[in-house]
């Protein structure tokens, strides 16, 4: 299953919800959304700094990740970004593939 790193920042309204629900409440909400699309939450952490939370998830496909991203962003409670995570073996396979690329102007 494809793995993704989700980095999220709460808006003012989202922060109010976090204060009301607590971290455990938000984790339960994340679990419900992810498992509802056939995925699994590998880890969820709250952070300081640029992002408020980081979540590592497995989804059956990228379309499932896109569906979650759209639904979450539509609430206005969070700003999110999702980054596909590749294993060492994925990179080994990519390195073996022949790619015909011509540099601009080359």
ChimeraX attribute file (.defattr): number of C-alpha atoms within 10 A of each C-alpha:
attribute: neighborCount
match mode: 1-to-1
recipient: residues
	/A:1	12
	/A:2	15
	/A:3	23
	/A:4	21
	/A:5	18
	/A:6	19
	/A:7	21
	/A:8	20
	/A:9	20
	/A:10	18
	/A:11	14
	/A:12	12
	/A:13	12
	/A:14	16
	/A:15	16
	/A:16	13
	/A:17	15
	/A:18	16
	/A:19	11
	/A:20	11
	/A:21	14
	/A:22	12
	/A:23	14
	/A:24	10
	/A:25	14
	/A:26	16
	/A:27	17
	/A:28	11
	/A:29	12
	/A:30	18
	/A:31	17
	/A:32	14
	/A:33	17
	/A:34	18
	/A:35	14
	/A:36	11
	/A:37	15
	/A:38	13
	/A:39	21
	/A:40	20
	/A:41	19
	/A:42	13
	/A:43	11
	/A:44	18
	/A:45	12
	/A:46	12
	/A:47	13
	/A:48	8
	/A:49	7
	/A:50	9
	/A:51	15
	/A:52	17
	/A:53	17
	/A:54	19
	/A:55	18
	/A:56	19
	/A:57	25
	/A:58	22
	/A:59	19
	/A:60	14
	/A:61	14
	/A:62	14
	/A:63	10
	/A:64	17
	/A:65	23
	/A:66	12
	/A:67	11
	/A:68	15
	/A:69	17
	/A:70	12
	/A:71	11
	/A:72	15
	/A:73	13
	/A:74	11
	/A:75	11
	/A:76	13
	/A:77	19
	/A:78	20
	/A:79	18
	/A:80	17
	/A:81	14
	/A:82	18
	/A:83	12
	/A:84	14
	/A:85	14
	/A:86	11
	/A:87	10
	/A:88	9
	/A:89	9
	/A:90	10
	/A:91	10
	/A:92	10
	/A:93	10
	/A:94	11
	/A:95	10
	/A:96	8
	/A:97	8
	/A:98	7
	/A:99	8
	/A:100	5
	/A:101	7
	/A:102	7
	/A:103	5
	/A:104	5
	/A:105	4
	/A:106	5
